[in-house]
Amino acid sequence: MVDYTVFFGLIILCLVVFVLYLRKPNPEPFIADPERIKCESPIEFRLYDALKIRGEYIRTQVPSGRFSIDIALPAYHIAIECDGKDNHSTPKQKAHDRRKDQYLRKNGWKVLRFSGSRIYRDMKAIIARIEKEKKG
């Protein structure tokens, strides 16, 4: 009789532990996205996340000659540049951006530039513009 009591007691104990384990909140494991990690600014993170949610295949900081593309959609050959006010407002920086755009277009990229304020203010329009560029 003692054997049965011990046996069923262990079975009940295992079931209780199992039920408690299932009830424990199970946070999603952190999966490092190597492309997201390469984003260099908050506006790049924001646009990257918006595109990733839509299921886009995205590359970041893609080398092209002596330049680097902030966010690229390689399947559509679209280069997206995220222009923060601090890094793209002086005449020298604007001239650099024009040279970069010219180089990228010459090498087959469709170049889209979005300001940081626009990325924060109007993501819906930015996504629509990217979709339009993808289609033609």
Secondary structure, DSSP 8 states (H G I E B T S, - for coil): -HHHHHHHHHHHHHHHHHHHHHHS---------HHHHT--SHHHHHHHHHHHHTT---EEEEEETTEEEEEEEGGGTEEEEEE-TTTS-SHHHHHHHHHHHHHHHHTT-EEEEEEHHHHHH-HHHHHHHHHHHHH-
